[in-house]
């Protein structure tokens, strides 16, 4: 997308940026950090421990983006379900991480 914008400006054409461009760029940066973290986790932990952690946390991050950035999750009942499931996931990830020994 960035190369597209540079190329259009170089041709003297107007660049049409979508409203969600900053959020999309931030999501890409988060994805890159997650990929690097995946390799670091595999180096430090065994695959049996690192895979459940790395498979669980992106869903939580996505849900938080849905609440704070995109407003997809609304209503106190839905917030309650989100908090409950997030806490359960946190406990599960902590148990998996502590089981290394």
Protein Blocks (a to p, Z undefined) as FASTA:
>chain_A
ZZmmmmmmmnopacdddfklmmmmmmmmmmmmmmmmmmmmmmmmcfklmmmmmmmmmmmm
mmmmmmmmnomagcjklmmmmmmmmmmmmmmmmmmmmmmZZ
